[in-house]
């Protein structure tokens, strides 16, 4: 197994890197204030240069990169929080989910415009009144009334709901005595459906990222809006979240690389007590620690991607990188801020926004504690039956 970027992937990876560093990163201040005009212009440029929706299957209108090839590209795309939006990959998890489970009518209505960037998706699982680390507690429920589902409930952190065409809602559709992990289904709800009410956009550490709180009051949608079989919501969710966590971790590596670049550049550009900061041993400690953590997280992430690409469920590998990757990103950005001193606390560099996004990474898609517990339980389970845990691909 080689962790080097494959020669076949290098050209497109280099093209994405150039697009990110030359056009997206310099445009970040304007994109933060953008009404959508600049974003659409950059999206048109990405399409023109063949960089649009690279990870989407070719039959859906995407670039058709295989999973493992796209992982390498996703790393450089992640340098900016706007990378996903500009390059049309923010819909990938939802597109793949629809590609696998949607009916012909659902595909026609949502899938093609989703890949083209003409509509936005949103996904509703988290609820404010229950611990989302145990999703079997979710209270939002749907009842079949004739040929319609009637949905009632309360969700939040439904990212993108304020501009989405529809929301995929995880809700209970089966009786209370049904097995917990077979009691929930996915239902597609157009956001203009009566009873679908956005309460607010919830700021996250002061960042407005369109994370919406939404109420469902007698929301009626056709029975045909069920995504996949009844009671298979958790199965569909896990198939959606597994690759998504790897995509998160690769984007985090791109963010960490950018913070590392900024830190090392600052160490050479800034002087104190008669010499550049780069000559200070304590500053070199920041470089060493960051290098070691980035490289460790990168190898763990690529190993998990290889395991998934080989057809394994890779639960342990994915759980481990979700924790290690989020911690690594936080630590590297924290050191970069320390090197910048007071300037690192301001919006004069991208580090302040990166830092806040990094902290949120330890919670979304499952908090650290859940993944730590799951990984430990699975590994110990192998020993409980007289086995062991072999490192590497099994």
Buried (B, 14 or more C-beta within 10 A) or exposed (E): EEEEBEEEBEEBBEBBBEBBBEBBBEBBEEBEEBEEEBBEBBBEBBBEEEBBBBBBBEEBBBBBBEBBBBBBBBBBBBBBBBBBBBBBBBBBBBBBBBBEBBBEEBBEBBBBBBBBBEBBBBBBBBBEEBEBEEBEEBEBBBEEEEEBBBBBBBBBBBBBBBEBBBBBBBBBBBEEEEEBBBBBBBBBBBBEBEBBEBEEBBEBEEBEBBBBBBBBEEBBBEEEBBBBEBBBBBBBBEBBBBBBBBBBBBBBBBBBBBBBEBBBEBBEEBEEEEEBBBBBEEBEEBBEEBEEBBEEBBEBBBBBBBBBBEEBEBBBBBBBBBBBBBBBBBBBBBBBBEBBEEBBEEEEBBBBBBBBBBBBBBBBBBBBEBBBEBBEEEBEEEEEEEEEEEEEEE
